[in-house]
Amino acid sequence: MDKQIRFAEKSWGTFKIIDADEHSLTIKVTLNRGSRMKYHSHERRDEVWNFIAGSGRIIIDGEEKFVRAGDSVKIPVSCKHTVIADELMKIIEVQFGEDITVEDKIVWKEMI
């Protein structure tokens, strides 16, 4: 039986797993206005963030960029990244890799 969490409420919003297979995971993320994810990186997976609602900012390896609904961003392995919601945001996050696990997350204390 699959014991992976399929939905969770966090302090910053919610996530719901839409699809999962051996080498990819697709998640719908809702990020509350004024919230942000932790600044983090992954050693064994790439991510693509597809912004479907709202607007805000992303920081990738220290560079900040404005994003809004309709934008897509690729985050390669080992890039430090976060997203900050200036208004309620909805993101479809697709993770690709050989080992997609929660253990493949390095949280960084430094933040721009």
N, CA, C and O atoms as a Tinker XYZ file with bonds, in Angstrom:
   448  protein
     1  N      0.837000   -1.195000    0.000000    73     2
     2  CA     0.000000    0.000000    0.000000    64     1     3
     3  C      0.876000    1.251000    0.000000    63     2     4     5
     4  O      1.850000    1.328000    0.749000    81     3
     5  N      0.535000    2.221000   -0.831000    73     3     6
     6  CA     1.271000    3.476000   -0.925000    64     5     7
     7  C      1.015000    4.303000    0.325000    63     6     8     9
     8  O     -0.129000    4.650000    0.619000    81     7
     9  N      2.088000    4.624000    1.072000    73     7    10
    10  CA     1.938000    5.381000    2.313000    64     9    11
    11  C      2.338000    6.844000    2.161000    63    10    12    13
    12  O      2.412000    7.569000    3.153000    81    11
    13  N      2.593000    7.282000    0.940000    73    11    14
    14  CA     2.973000    8.667000    0.692000    64    13    15
    15  C      1.787000    9.579000    0.971000    63    14    16    17
    16  O      0.655000    9.266000    0.602000    81    15
    17  N      2.048000   10.710000    1.625000    73    15    18
    18  CA     1.012000   11.694000    1.899000    64    17    19
    19  C      0.559000   12.296000    0.574000    63    18    20    21
    20  O      1.394000   12.712000   -0.229000    81    19
    21  N     -0.732000   12.350000    0.337000    73    19    22
    22  CA    -1.277000   12.854000   -0.928000    64    21    23
    23  C     -1.766000   14.304000   -0.816000    63    22    24    25
    24  O     -1.881000   14.991000   -1.831000    81    23
    25  N     -2.053000   14.776000    0.402000    73    23    26
    26  CA    -2.521000   16.142000    0.629000    64    25    27
    27  C     -2.044000   16.588000    1.993000    63    26    28    29
    28  O     -2.037000   15.803000    2.941000    81    27
    29  N     -1.640000   17.858000    2.096000    73    27    30
    30  CA    -1.226000   18.383000    3.406000    64    29    31
    31  C     -1.488000   19.884000    3.453000    63    30    32    33
    32  O     -1.377000   20.592000    2.452000    81    31
    33  N     -1.839000   20.339000    4.648000    73    31    34
    34  CA    -1.941000   21.766000    4.922000    64    33    35
    35  C     -0.682000   22.162000    5.669000    63    34    36    37
    36  O     -0.284000   21.507000    6.633000    81    35
    37  N     -0.061000   23.237000    5.215000    73    35    38
    38  CA     1.160000   23.763000    5.815000    64    37    39
    39  C      0.897000   25.190000    6.278000    63    38    40    41
    40  O     -0.161000   25.752000    5.995000    81    39
    41  N      1.852000   25.775000    6.987000    73    39    42
    42  CA     1.704000   27.167000    7.424000    64    41    43
    43  C      1.622000   28.116000    6.232000    63    42    44    45
    44  O      1.013000   29.180000    6.340000    81    43
    45  N      2.223000   27.754000    5.094000    73    43    46
    46  CA     2.263000   28.598000    3.906000    64    45    47
    47  C      1.133000   28.317000    2.917000    63    46    48    49
    48  O      0.932000   29.096000    1.986000    81    47
    49  N      0.385000   27.214000    3.099000    73    47    50
    50  CA    -0.691000   26.867000    2.158000    64    49    51
    51  C     -0.940000   25.382000    2.138000    63    50    52    53
    52  O     -0.919000   24.734000    3.184000    81    51
    53  N     -1.181000   24.818000    0.934000    73    51    54
    54  CA    -1.468000   23.386000    0.813000    64    53    55
    55  C     -0.719000   22.789000   -0.370000    63    54    56    57
    56  O     -0.276000   23.495000   -1.275000    81    55
    57  N     -0.591000   21.451000   -0.333000    73    55    58
    58  CA    -0.129000   20.749000   -1.528000    64    57    59
    59  C     -0.933000   19.478000   -1.695000    63    58    60    61
    60  O     -1.359000   18.850000   -0.725000    81    59
    61  N     -1.131000   19.113000   -2.962000    73    59    62
    62  CA    -1.900000   17.922000   -3.301000    64    61    63
    63  C     -1.174000   17.199000   -4.428000    63    62    64    65
    64  O     -0.914000   17.790000   -5.476000    81    63
    65  N     -0.847000   15.934000   -4.224000    73    63    66
    66  CA    -0.209000   15.148000   -5.275000    64    65    67
    67  C     -1.262000   14.793000   -6.318000    63    66    68    69
    68  O     -2.298000   14.207000   -6.004000    81    67
    69  N     -0.978000   15.159000   -7.557000    73    67    70
    70  CA    -1.883000   14.909000   -8.667000    64    69    71
    71  C     -1.533000   13.600000   -9.370000    63    70    72    73
    72  O     -2.419000   12.836000   -9.753000    81    71
    73  N     -0.217000   13.345000   -9.539000    73    71    74
    74  CA     0.233000   12.150000  -10.247000    64    73    75
    75  C      1.617000   11.773000   -9.737000    63    74    76    77
    76  O      2.430000   12.641000   -9.419000    81    75
    77  N      1.876000   10.474000   -9.664000    73    75    78
    78  CA     3.191000    9.992000   -9.225000    64    77    79
    79  C      3.527000    8.723000   -9.984000    63    78    80    81
    80  O      2.692000    7.831000  -10.133000    81    79
    81  N      4.778000    8.654000  -10.468000    73    79    82
    82  CA     5.282000    7.402000  -11.020000    64    81    83
    83  C      6.753000    7.274000  -10.647000    63    82    84    85
    84  O      7.254000    8.040000   -9.824000    81    83
    85  N      7.433000    6.333000  -11.234000    73    83    86
    86  CA     8.796000    6.014000  -10.818000    64    85    87
    87  C      9.774000    7.180000  -10.940000    63    86    88    89
    88  O     10.655000    7.328000  -10.094000    81    87
    89  N      9.639000    8.010000  -11.973000    73    87    90
    90  CA    10.616000    9.074000  -12.206000    64    89    91
    91  C     10.028000   10.481000  -12.261000    63    90    92    93
    92  O     10.708000   11.416000  -12.686000    81    91
    93  N      8.763000   10.646000  -11.835000    73    91    94
    94  CA     8.189000   11.989000  -11.792000    64    93    95
    95  C      7.087000   12.076000  -10.736000    63    94    96    97
    96  O      6.468000   11.083000  -10.355000    81    95
    97  N      6.877000   13.293000  -10.291000    73    95    98
    98  CA     5.838000   13.578000   -9.305000    64    97    99
    99  C      5.231000   14.923000   -9.688000    63    98   100   101
   100  O      5.956000   15.889000   -9.924000    81    99
   101  N      3.894000   14.988000   -9.749000    73    99   102
   102  CA     3.201000   16.225000  -10.097000    64   101   103
   103  C      2.350000   16.650000   -8.912000    63   102   104   105
   104  O      1.554000   15.871000   -8.387000    81   103
   105  N      2.532000   17.907000   -8.497000    73   103   106
   106  CA     1.896000   18.424000   -7.286000    64   105   107
   107  C      1.205000   19.742000   -7.601000    63   106   108   109
   108  O      1.739000   20.559000   -8.352000    81   107
   109  N      0.017000   19.958000   -7.030000    73   107   110
   110  CA    -0.623000   21.270000   -7.076000    64   109   111
   111  C     -0.360000   21.952000   -5.744000    63   110   112   113
   112  O     -0.755000   21.457000   -4.688000    81   111
   113  N      0.313000   23.096000   -5.808000    73   111   114
   114  CA     0.666000   23.862000   -4.612000    64   113   115
   115  C     -0.183000   25.126000   -4.570000    63   114   116   117
   116  O     -0.288000   25.835000   -5.571000    81   115
   117  N     -0.784000   25.414000   -3.431000    73   115   118
   118  CA    -1.473000   26.676000   -3.199000    64   117   119
   119  C     -0.700000   27.405000   -2.113000    63   118   120   121
   120  O     -0.552000   26.902000   -1.000000    81   119
   121  N     -0.210000   28.587000   -2.442000    73   119   122
   122  CA     0.621000   29.369000   -1.524000    64   121   123
   123  C     -0.166000   30.602000   -1.103000    63   122   124   125
   124  O     -0.550000   31.418000   -1.941000    81   123
   125  N     -0.404000   30.736000    0.198000    73   123   126
   126  CA    -1.181000   31.856000    0.717000    64   125   127
   127  C     -0.477000   33.195000    0.498000    63   126   128   129
   128  O      0.751000   33.270000    0.488000    81   127
   129  N     -1.270000   34.239000    0.324000    73   127   130
   130  CA    -0.735000   35.595000    0.145000    64   129   131
   131  C      0.218000   35.932000    1.292000    63   130   132   133
   132  O     -0.105000   35.721000    2.461000    81   131
   133  N      1.383000   36.452000    0.949000    73   131   134
   134  CA     2.370000   36.846000    1.947000    64   133   135
   135  C      3.232000   35.706000    2.464000    63   134   136   137
   136  O      4.101000   35.920000    3.309000    81   135
   137  N      3.002000   34.497000    1.965000    73   135   138
   138  CA     3.758000   33.330000    2.431000    64   137   139
   139  C      4.900000   33.010000    1.482000    63   138   140   141
   140  O      4.964000   33.513000    0.360000    81   139
   141  N      5.795000   32.163000    1.958000    73   139   142
   142  CA     6.925000   31.718000    1.153000    64   141   143
   143  C      7.303000   30.304000    1.558000    63   142   144   145
   144  O      7.039000   29.858000    2.674000    81   143
   145  N      7.928000   29.615000    0.615000    73   143   146
   146  CA     8.513000   28.310000    0.924000    64   145   147
   147  C      9.916000   28.561000    1.487000    63   146   148   149
   148  O     10.477000   29.644000    1.319000    81   147
   149  N     10.464000   27.565000    2.144000    73   147   150
   150  CA    11.835000   27.665000    2.615000    64   149   151
   151  C     12.784000   27.704000    1.418000    63   150   152   153
   152  O     12.504000   27.126000    0.368000    81   151
   153  N     13.909000   28.395000    1.596000    73   151   154
   154  CA    14.948000   28.459000    0.568000    64   153   155
   155  C     15.669000   27.116000    0.616000    63   154   156   157
   156  O     16.281000   26.775000    1.627000    81   155
   157  N     15.597000   26.347000   -0.482000    73   155   158
   158  CA    16.089000   24.973000   -0.447000    64   157   159
   159  C     16.643000   24.545000   -1.806000    63   158   160   161
   160  O     16.535000   25.272000   -2.793000    81   159
   161  N     17.229000   23.368000   -1.835000    73   159   162
   162  CA    17.723000   22.773000   -3.083000    64   161   163
   163  C     17.524000   21.267000   -3.019000    63   162   164   165
   164  O     17.178000   20.712000   -1.976000    81   163
   165  N     17.753000   20.614000   -4.165000    73   163   166
   166  CA    17.641000   19.161000   -4.279000    64   165   167
   167  C     18.865000   18.641000   -5.017000    63   166   168   169
   168  O     19.348000   19.286000   -5.948000    81   167
   169  N     19.364000   17.498000   -4.617000    73   167   170
   170  CA    20.552000   16.922000   -5.246000    64   169   171
   171  C     20.240000   15.865000   -6.297000    63   170   172   173
   172  O     21.122000   15.486000   -7.067000    81   171
   173  N     18.999000   15.381000   -6.342000    73   171   174
   174  CA    18.695000   14.279000   -7.248000    64   173   175
   175  C     17.466000   14.518000   -8.129000    63   174   176   177
   176  O     16.931000   13.581000   -8.721000    81   175
   177  N     17.025000   15.769000   -8.212000    73   175   178
   178  CA    15.871000   16.019000   -9.077000    64   177   179
   179  C     15.836000   17.451000   -9.607000    63   178   180   181
   180  O     16.331000   18.388000   -8.980000    81   179
   181  N     15.236000   17.579000  -10.779000    73   179   182
   182  CA    14.906000   18.868000  -11.380000    64   181   183
   183  C     13.438000   19.141000  -11.068000    63   182   184   185
   184  O     12.675000   18.225000  -10.762000    81   183
   185  N     13.058000   20.403000  -11.148000    73   183   186
   186  CA    11.661000   20.773000  -10.990000    64   185   187
   187  C     11.268000   21.763000  -12.074000    63   186   188   189
   188  O     12.097000   22.531000  -12.563000    81   187
   189  N      9.994000   21.734000  -12.443000    73   187   190
   190  CA     9.409000   22.757000  -13.302000    64   189   191
   191  C      8.194000   23.288000  -12.564000    63   190   192   193
   192  O      7.309000   22.527000  -12.172000    81   191
   193  N      8.157000   24.591000  -12.379000    73   191   194
   194  CA     7.021000   25.245000  -11.736000    64   193   195
   195  C      6.205000   25.946000  -12.810000    63   194   196   197
   196  O      6.728000   26.782000  -13.547000    81   195
   197  N      4.915000   25.604000  -12.899000    73   195   198
   198  CA     3.979000   26.231000  -13.825000    64   197   199
   199  C      2.990000   27.043000  -12.984000    63   198   200   201
   200  O      2.194000   26.478000  -12.235000    81   199
   201  N      3.047000   28.356000  -13.112000    73   199   202
   202  CA     2.207000   29.242000  -12.310000    64   201   203
   203  C      0.844000   29.372000  -12.984000    63   202   204   205
   204  O      0.748000   29.837000  -14.120000    81   203
   205  N     -0.216000   28.955000  -12.274000    73   203   206
   206  CA    -1.549000   28.930000  -12.881000    64   205   207
   207  C     -2.490000   29.985000  -12.309000    63   206   208   209
   208  O     -3.555000   30.229000  -12.877000    81   207
   209  N     -2.113000   30.620000  -11.184000    73   207   210
   210  CA    -2.927000   31.698000  -10.610000    64   209   211
   211  C     -2.052000   32.553000   -9.708000    63   210   212   213
   212  O     -1.110000   32.064000   -9.084000    81   211
   213  N     -2.381000   33.843000   -9.651000    73   211   214
   214  CA    -1.694000   34.746000   -8.743000    64   213   215
   215  C     -0.376000   35.278000   -9.288000    63   214   216   217
   216  O     -0.037000   35.088000  -10.456000    81   215
   217  N      0.360000   35.955000   -8.396000    73   215   218
   218  CA     1.661000   36.504000   -8.759000    64   217   219
   219  C      2.543000   36.575000   -7.523000    63   218   220   221
   220  O      2.070000   36.515000   -6.388000    81   219
   221  N      3.822000   36.704000   -7.776000    73   219   222
   222  CA     4.785000   36.778000   -6.684000    64   221   223
   223  C      6.190000   36.816000   -7.235000    63   222   224   225
   224  O      6.428000   37.293000   -8.345000    81   223
   225  N      7.120000   36.306000   -6.447000    73   223   226
   226  CA     8.527000   36.333000   -6.828000    64   225   227
   227  C      9.161000   34.977000   -6.565000    63   226   228   229
   228  O      8.781000   34.263000   -5.637000    81   227
   229  N     10.121000   34.643000   -7.389000    73   227   230
   230  CA    10.940000   33.465000   -7.142000    64   229   231
   231  C     12.365000   33.941000   -6.935000    63   230   232   233
   232  O     12.774000   34.971000   -7.470000    81   231
   233  N     13.110000   33.187000   -6.162000    73   231   234
   234  CA    14.534000   33.434000   -6.008000    64   233   235
   235  C     15.223000   32.126000   -6.361000    63   234   236   237
   236  O     14.985000   31.095000   -5.732000    81   235
   237  N     16.082000   32.179000   -7.380000    73   235   238
   238  CA    16.849000   31.007000   -7.810000    64   237   239
   239  C     18.320000   31.388000   -7.778000    63   238   240   241
   240  O     18.766000   32.289000   -8.488000    81   239
   241  N     19.068000   30.670000   -6.928000    73   239   242
   242  CA    20.499000   30.952000   -6.736000    64   241   243
   243  C     20.755000   32.439000   -6.525000    63   242   244   245
   244  O     21.677000   33.008000   -7.110000    81   243
   245  N     19.934000   33.063000   -5.687000    73   243   246
   246  CA    20.145000   34.450000   -5.303000    64   245   247
   247  C     19.555000   35.489000   -6.225000    63   246   248   249
   248  O     19.583000   36.675000   -5.894000    81   247
   249  N     19.017000   35.093000   -7.378000    73   247   250
   250  CA    18.429000   36.050000   -8.317000    64   249   251
   251  C     16.911000   36.047000   -8.193000    63   250   252   253
   252  O     16.263000   35.007000   -8.316000    81   251
   253  N     16.358000   37.227000   -7.949000    73   251   254
   254  CA    14.909000   37.368000   -7.796000    64   253   255
   255  C     14.265000   37.731000   -9.125000    63   254   256   257
   256  O     14.807000   38.519000   -9.900000    81   255
   257  N     13.090000   37.139000   -9.376000    73   255   258
   258  CA    12.359000   37.387000  -10.619000    64   257   259
   259  C     10.867000   37.411000  -10.312000    63   258   260   261
   260  O     10.391000   36.598000   -9.520000    81   259
   261  N     10.125000   38.324000  -10.923000    73   259   262
   262  CA     8.670000   38.400000  -10.792000    64   261   263
   263  C      8.037000   37.291000  -11.629000    63   262   264   265
   264  O      8.469000   37.042000  -12.754000    81   263
   265  N      7.019000   36.625000  -11.090000    73   263   266
   266  CA     6.281000   35.588000  -11.828000    64   265   267
   267  C      4.784000   35.806000  -11.634000    63   266   268   269
   268  O      4.344000   36.384000  -10.640000    81   267
   269  N      4.015000   35.327000  -12.608000    73   267   270
   270  CA     2.549000   35.428000  -12.540000    64   269   271
   271  C      1.944000   34.258000  -13.316000    63   270   272   273
   272  O      2.656000   33.487000  -13.958000    81   271
   273  N      0.625000   34.142000  -13.244000    73   271   274
   274  CA    -0.087000   33.072000  -13.948000    64   273   275
   275  C      0.336000   33.057000  -15.415000    63   274   276   277
   276  O      0.383000   34.096000  -16.072000    81   275
   277  N      0.645000   31.853000  -15.918000    73   275   278
   278  CA     1.088000   31.679000  -17.294000    64   277   279
   279  C      2.587000   31.477000  -17.422000    63   278   280   281
   280  O      3.062000   30.993000  -18.450000    81   279
   281  N      3.343000   31.843000  -16.385000    73   279   282
   282  CA     4.800000   31.669000  -16.417000    64   281   283
   283  C      5.194000   30.247000  -16.034000    63   282   284   285
   284  O      4.488000   29.576000  -15.281000    81   283
   285  N      6.326000   29.798000  -16.559000    73   283   286
   286  CA     6.930000   28.511000  -16.201000    64   285   287
   287  C      8.398000   28.746000  -15.896000    63   286   288   289
   288  O      9.053000   29.562000  -16.544000    81   287
   289  N      8.911000   28.026000  -14.903000    73   287   290
   290  CA    10.306000   28.162000  -14.506000    64   289   291
   291  C     10.889000   26.772000  -14.304000    63   290   292   293
   292  O     10.295000   25.939000  -13.619000    81   291
   293  N     12.068000   26.516000  -14.906000    73   291   294
   294  CA    12.776000   25.250000  -14.689000    64   293   295
   295  C     13.834000   25.463000  -13.616000    63   294   296   297
   296  O     14.593000   26.431000  -13.661000    81   295
   297  N     13.878000   24.557000  -12.657000    73   295   298
   298  CA    14.835000   24.621000  -11.560000    64   297   299
   299  C     15.709000   23.369000  -11.630000    63   298   300   301
   300  O     15.277000   22.283000  -11.245000    81   299
   301  N     16.940000   23.528000  -12.122000    73   299   302
   302  CA    17.835000   22.367000  -12.251000    64   301   303
   303  C     18.318000   21.840000  -10.898000    63   302   304   305
   304  O     18.251000   22.535000   -9.884000    81   303
   305  N     18.801000   20.610000  -10.905000    73   303   306
   306  CA    19.404000   19.980000   -9.729000    64   305   307
   307  C     20.389000   20.947000   -9.085000    63   306   308   309
   308  O     21.135000   21.634000   -9.781000    81   307
   309  N     20.389000   20.997000   -7.784000    73   307   310
   310  CA    21.310000   21.737000   -6.900000    64   309   311
   311  C     21.109000   23.247000   -6.865000    63   310   312   313
   312  O     21.832000   23.921000   -6.132000    81   311
   313  N     20.168000   23.814000   -7.614000    73   311   314
   314  CA    19.886000   25.246000   -7.529000    64   313   315
   315  C     19.091000   25.537000   -6.262000    63   314   316   317
   316  O     18.110000   24.856000   -5.965000    81   315
   317  N     19.518000   26.548000   -5.523000    73   315   318
   318  CA    18.768000   27.003000   -4.352000    64   317   319
   319  C     17.569000   27.795000   -4.864000    63   318   320   321
   320  O     17.703000   28.601000   -5.785000    81   319
   321  N     16.393000   27.569000   -4.268000    73   319   322
   322  CA    15.202000   28.236000   -4.773000    64   321   323
   323  C     14.112000   28.386000   -3.721000    63   322   324   325
   324  O     14.054000   27.643000   -2.742000    81   323
   325  N     13.253000   29.371000   -3.955000    73   323   326
   326  CA    12.060000   29.585000   -3.151000    64   325   327
   327  C     11.050000   30.370000   -3.987000    63   326   328   329
   328  O     11.375000   30.882000   -5.059000    81   327
   329  N      9.845000   30.453000   -3.487000    73   327   330
   330  CA     8.802000   31.274000   -4.113000    64   329   331
   331  C      8.117000   32.058000   -3.001000    63   330   332   333
   332  O      7.903000   31.549000   -1.901000    81   331
   333  N      7.778000   33.308000   -3.312000    73   331   334
   334  CA     7.143000   34.219000   -2.360000    64   333   335
   335  C      5.847000   34.704000   -3.011000    63   334   336   337
   336  O      5.871000   35.238000   -4.119000    81   335
   337  N      4.721000   34.520000   -2.329000    73   335   338
   338  CA     3.418000   34.893000   -2.890000    64   337   339
   339  C      3.052000   36.325000   -2.508000    63   338   340   341
   340  O      2.860000   36.627000   -1.330000    81   339
   341  N      2.958000   37.201000   -3.502000    73   339   342
   342  CA     2.480000   38.558000   -3.253000    64   341   343
   343  C      0.956000   38.569000   -3.168000    63   342   344   345
   344  O      0.367000   39.461000   -2.558000    81   343
   345  N      0.328000   37.576000   -3.781000    73   343   346
   346  CA    -1.104000   37.312000   -3.662000    64   345   347
   347  C     -1.260000   35.793000   -3.706000    63   346   348   349
   348  O     -0.292000   35.085000   -3.984000    81   347
   349  N     -2.448000   35.286000   -3.440000    73   347   350
   350  CA    -2.660000   33.838000   -3.475000    64   349   351
   351  C     -2.129000   33.273000   -4.792000    63   350   352   353
   352  O     -2.494000   33.742000   -5.870000    81   351
   353  N     -1.265000   32.259000   -4.694000    73   351   354
   354  CA    -0.677000   31.658000   -5.897000    64   353   355
   355  C     -1.047000   30.191000   -5.974000    63   354   356   357
   356  O     -1.184000   29.509000   -4.958000    81   355
   357  N     -1.205000   29.718000   -7.208000    73   355   358
   358  CA    -1.383000   28.292000   -7.463000    64   357   359
   359  C     -0.321000   27.876000   -8.466000    63   358   360   361
   360  O     -0.112000   28.530000   -9.488000    81   359
   361  N      0.346000   26.771000   -8.149000    73   359   362
   362  CA     1.479000   26.308000   -8.947000    64   361   363
   363  C      1.315000   24.819000   -9.209000    63   362   364   365
   364  O      0.980000   24.058000   -8.301000    81   363
   365  N      1.550000   24.406000  -10.442000    73   363   366
   366  CA     1.687000   22.980000  -10.753000    64   365   367
   367  C      3.185000   22.712000  -10.796000    63   366   368   369
   368  O      3.892000   23.226000  -11.662000    81   367
   369  N      3.657000   21.913000   -9.865000    73   367   370
   370  CA     5.083000   21.593000   -9.749000    64   369   371
   371  C      5.306000   20.170000  -10.254000    63   370   372   373
   372  O      4.679000   19.224000   -9.776000    81   371
   373  N      6.200000   20.032000  -11.215000    73   371   374
   374  CA     6.541000   18.710000  -11.740000    64   373   375
   375  C      7.996000   18.434000  -11.382000    63   374   376   377
   376  O      8.892000   19.201000  -11.735000    81   375
   377  N      8.215000   17.337000  -10.681000    73   375   378
   378  CA     9.554000   16.926000  -10.268000    64   377   379
   379  C      9.984000   15.747000  -11.134000    63   378   380   381
   380  O      9.216000   14.811000  -11.358000    81   379
   381  N     11.246000   15.807000  -11.625000    73   379   382
   382  CA    11.800000   14.746000  -12.460000    64   381   383
   383  C     13.091000   14.260000  -11.835000    63   382   384   385
   384  O     13.911000   15.071000  -11.407000    81   383
   385  N     13.287000   12.954000  -11.774000    73   383   386
   386  CA    14.559000   12.459000  -11.262000    64   385   387
   387  C     14.526000   10.978000  -10.973000    63   386   388   389
   388  O     13.495000   10.316000  -11.102000    81   387
   389  N     15.674000   10.479000  -10.582000    73   387   390
   390  CA    15.823000    9.063000  -10.274000    64   389   391
   391  C     15.373000    8.733000   -8.857000    63   390   392   393
   392  O     15.002000    7.594000   -8.573000    81   391
   393  N     15.402000    9.723000   -7.963000    73   391   394
   394  CA    15.095000    9.473000   -6.554000    64   393   395
   395  C     14.286000   10.641000   -6.003000    63   394   396   397
   396  O     14.846000   11.560000   -5.405000    81   395
   397  N     12.994000   10.608000   -6.200000    73   395   398
   398  CA    12.125000   11.691000   -5.751000    64   397   399
   399  C     11.595000   11.322000   -4.363000    63   398   400   401
   400  O     10.634000   10.567000   -4.221000    81   399
   401  N     12.256000   11.883000   -3.348000    73   399   402
   402  CA    11.870000   11.613000   -1.965000    64   401   403
   403  C     11.946000   12.903000   -1.158000    63   402   404   405
   404  O     12.595000   13.864000   -1.571000    81   403
   405  N     11.282000   12.919000   -0.009000    73   403   406
   406  CA    11.352000   14.090000    0.870000    64   405   407
   407  C     12.752000   14.250000    1.465000    63   406   408   409
   408  O     13.120000   15.340000    1.903000    81   407
   409  N     13.529000   13.170000    1.482000    73   407   410
   410  CA    14.891000   13.251000    2.009000    64   409   411
   411  C     15.820000   14.053000    1.095000    63   410   412   413
   412  O     16.885000   14.488000    1.532000    81   411
   413  N     15.431000   14.253000   -0.167000    73   411   414
   414  CA    16.248000   15.015000   -1.111000    64   413   415
   415  C     15.883000   16.498000   -1.043000    63   414   416   417
   416  O     15.499000   17.101000   -2.045000    81   415
   417  N     16.007000   17.069000    0.141000    73   415   418
   418  CA    15.738000   18.498000    0.329000    64   417   419
   419  C     16.760000   19.047000    1.305000    63   418   420   421
   420  O     16.867000   18.585000    2.441000    81   419
   421  N     17.512000   20.043000    0.846000    73   419   422
   422  CA    18.490000   20.722000    1.688000    64   421   423
   423  C     17.961000   22.125000    1.928000    63   422   424   425
   424  O     17.786000   22.891000    0.980000    81   423
   425  N     17.705000   22.474000    3.190000    73   423   426
   426  CA    17.203000   23.798000    3.534000    64   425   427
   427  C     18.398000   24.690000    3.858000    63   426   428   429
   428  O     19.281000   24.321000    4.633000    81   427
   429  N     18.402000   25.877000    3.244000    73   427   430
   430  CA    19.493000   26.845000    3.411000    64   429   431
   431  C     19.041000   27.968000    4.320000    63   430   432   433
   432  O     17.928000   28.475000    4.182000    81   431
   433  N     19.891000   28.358000    5.243000    73   431   434
   434  CA    19.544000   29.429000    6.169000    64   433   435
   435  C     19.690000   30.803000    5.534000    63   434   436   437
   436  O     18.929000   31.721000    5.839000    81   435
   437  N     20.687000   30.939000    4.639000    73   435   438
   438  CA    20.857000   32.258000    4.012000    64   437   439
   439  C     19.723000   32.511000    3.042000    63   438   440   441
   440  O     19.250000   31.602000    2.360000    81   439
   441  N     19.301000   33.744000    2.994000    73   439   442
   442  CA    18.201000   34.112000    2.129000    64   441   443
   443  C     18.426000   35.526000    1.659000    63   442   444   445
   444  O     18.913000   36.372000    2.410000    81   443
   445  N     18.084000   35.774000    0.456000    73   443   446
   446  CA    18.238000   37.114000   -0.105000    64   445   447
   447  C     17.186000   38.024000    0.496000    63   446   448
   448  O     17.130000   39.207000    0.163000    81   447
